[in-house]
Amino acid sequence: MISYLFGFAGYLVMLMLQLSVFSQWKMLAGSADILLLFVIAWCLHDRSKYLWLLVLFFVGITNFASALPVYIPLIVYLGVYFVSRQIQARIWQTPLLGMLVLTFAASLVQSALTLGTIFVQRVDVTFADALNRITLPSLLLNMLLAIPVHALVRELAYYAFPKGVEA
Amino acid sequence: MISKLLTPKNLRNLIIILVVAGTLFLALSGYLTPLFSFSISPFISAQSWLAQRYLAFSDFFNSPRDMATLRAENNVLNERVAMLQSEIVALQENLAQSEILYTLLDFARSNPEHEYLAATVIGREVSPYLQYIIIDKGSSDGLRHGMPVVTQQGLVGRIDALIPNAARIQLITDANSVVNVKLQTAQVEGLVRGSVTGEINLDMVPVGNEVEVGDVLMTSGLGGTYPPNIFVGQILTMQSRENVLFQTGSVQPVVDFSSLSAVLVITNFDSINISPLIP
């Protein structure tokens, strides 16, 4: 139970940091998404049975604060949850590698879904421009921040999961 | 007579006087200075050594007390400096906020046809593909969906979502934003659309209308989304291709969206949703 509280509180802190700080740190037109990074890191550390419920809470909070359609964080976060379970089972000895792989994949999927949604809304999108000015810089920032966020969640996990965390 | 005066006693006194006078003469003339220096230097060295030892001895016994006092004073002074520095930072922040609010107040006074509510920007959209901001006023402050948002410079956007004490503003730079505009100097109308990269472009300007770089764009009021005559931007470039019905161009917004810290919500304007009428 305490791990859910830690996860929930940690996500709220990350949300405040994202809205007030990281959304304003721009590289070209891209910015880092530490909410996604936190979800990935938490899913890689948390082995509890009802983690999917916490992930749904994360989706709800993101939907509350962001203008993104609800299905985008729903698909991406649940996808992260399922893939992280596979990673924990297969390459759990190298959690940082799993963090980087998941960050890369989830960032690209989230970008593709967002661009696809904007395109479906009959908005004229220049995909090459979006790729060069938003997707790739955001991906780079996410990859750079993945390591410190993973380290932060790892420290948090020591208190959240007192019985020991292998990751 | 002379032999009577040159008694041994007088002779001794005379010699002493001559020696003293000669010595004084030599000393005053400077001839004895090297000798004097040579003879006095051991004493000076000894005096210096003694003085230094004394000072060291004195410091050894007195310094701990002085150091403790100085450290205590230093701590007090450091605390005061830190407190004053934090006060300076707080005052500078208040001053910057006041300047922004005074500017907004001037704008509100110079545009009395609208009623305004000032709000502070407290957050920005999570996704870099969308252009939204979050303000600290919401439905409990009388805000409603669709209300236009401006600054003293020009149009910012409109309210997209609300909770009791906060609201999300869709900026005119958002990809889904469309603003009906007109040229300030001529009756030429068009649309300003946002983009995923946060730039705005002019569109739907009929070919044949004279539009020049540098022309200023204002809201036209068409569509019922925004009130008329609010500054939107300035035309940077125009493109007119063959076999197309409309000209397009890029627009420099008058508002610096990267440094928005306070905005005004126009509270007496009810936007009209005409989307059901669009086929």
Interface residues (C-beta under 8 A of the other chain):
Chain A: Q18 L19 S20 S23 Q24 K26 A29 G30 S31 D33 L35 T62 A65 S66 A67 L68 S111 T114 L115 I118 Q121 V123 D124 V125 T126 D129 A130 R133 I134 S138
Chain B: I122 G123 R124 E125 V126 S127 P128 Y129 L130 Y132 I134 D160 A161 R168 Q170 A175 N176 R193 S195 V196 T197 G198 S258
